[in-house]
């Protein structure tokens, strides 16, 4: 497994857990606002698997969760074996995914290897491919979302919004699509040198709040990431 990085402690990424986050190289999307663009081709391997599991062994009792992020973890053929090793050490696992691999997602959850899933919702279905920066099968994205909403595993949806990519009507369409979702977060775009597309800008606080208000009739639990 190519491990691009390890955040040794997070109190925010895994609801209700003190966790670490492991970033796996490789992704099938090329989102213009991605904060981890340098690891998308799958070649980055800054932490060995041996090092990672040695770290988890040492942190038993201090951490109780591991966030498996990327990139897109489900591009890896051996992802189930990797997560199984984490679970065998007694850790709960949160998976970050773009939802493009519903069969793998269902299999991992069905085997009890994943305790919580955070799925990125890139945009309204009609504008998904442009925002994902790649050819996509929107049917597979919808299948993953429907599976999570069935309640088999804890989950949240989240959308990173940028002025140039998201419109008010997109929020309405996302709300209609994910009506009744248990947890949905808007995250404002943050610019950095790592972001592949230049010229993207965040929304103002007022614009972000307006987007949330458009979602609330459909998803009463919709929130802006970071608000209480």
C-alpha positions, -999 to +999 in steps of 0.1 A: +000+000+000+014+034-010+009+056+021+014+093+013+011+106+048+000+102+084-017+128+106-010+113+140-039+128+160-073+143+150-102+152+172-123+164+143-122+139+114-139+109+131-170+118+151-168+107+187-133+093+183-097+103+190-081+092+158-053+094+133-057+099+096-038+078+070-036+092+035-034+067+006-019+076-027-040+074-059-074+087-070-097+082-100-109+118-098-091+151-106-112+176-087-100+212-095-102+222-058-083+191-044-060+198-015-040+166-020-033+169-057+004+158-053-007+123-043-034+116-069-012+097-094-005+071-067+033+074-068+038+091-034+049+067-006+063+087+023+053+062+051+060+025+049+032+001+058+055-014+085+060+021+099+023+028+100+013-004+118+042+000+142+027+034+150-008+019+155+006-007+179+023+020+200-009+042+201-032+015+214-052+030+243-044+065+232-063+064+199-095+045+192-100+053+156-083+054+122-095+076+093-086+060+060-084+089+034-067+098+002-068+103-027-095+076-030-089+046-008-111+023-028-090+024-060-067+000-042-072-037-049-059-046-014-079-021+006-099-047+024-067-065+037-053-031+047-084-022+067-086-057+082-052-053+097-063-020+113-095-036+127-075-066+140-056-041+162-089-030+178-094+003+160-127+017+146-123+027+110-137+057+092-135+057+054-134+088+032-146+081-003-159+097-035-186+070-039-174+058-073-170+022-061-203+011-045-196-026-047-164-023-027-181+001-003-209-024+003-185-053+007-163-035+033-194-024+053-210-058+050-179-075+064-179-050+094-146-034+084-159+001+083-177+019+111-183+053+095-182+067+060-177+103+048-187+106+012-178+136-009-207+150-030-190+169-057-220+188-071-255+183-085-257+152-107-258+172-140-226+190-132-208+161-114-182+152-141-170+188-145-165+192-108-149+157-104-125+165-133-130+131-148-154+108-166-178+093-140-207+069-138-233+090-119-253+058-114-225+044-092-223+077-072-260+075-066-258+039-057-232+046-030-253+075-016-284+054-015-266+026+003-253+050+030-288+065+034-302+030+040-286+032+074-263+002+074-234+022+087-228+057+102-222+083+075-220+119+065-221+137+031-200+167+025-196+192-004-166+215-009-180+247-026-162+272-047-178+302-064-168+292-099-181+256-096-213+257-075-245+277-081-276+281-059-296+258-082-270+231-076-278+232-039-315+227-046-307+197-068-284+182-042-311+187-016-337+170-037-313+141-044-302+136-008-335+144+008-336+132+044-299+126+047-288+121+083-257+144+081-246+168+054-219+194+056-209+223+034-172+231+034-159+263+020-131+261-006-096+269+007-070+281-017-034+268-015-004+262-037-014+225-039-048+232-055-047+222-092-070+248-106-059+284-103-085+312-098-110+294-077-124+315-048-144+307-016-179+319-009-185+347+015-200+338+049-233+352+038-232+332+005-224+300+024-252+306+048-276+312+019-265+279+003-273+261+036-307+277+037-315+262+003-306+228+016-325+229+049-360+222+035-347+189+021-319+181+047-328+196+080-295+185+095-274+204+068-246+224+084-216+245+075-184+227+086-171+243+117-204+259+129-217+248+163 
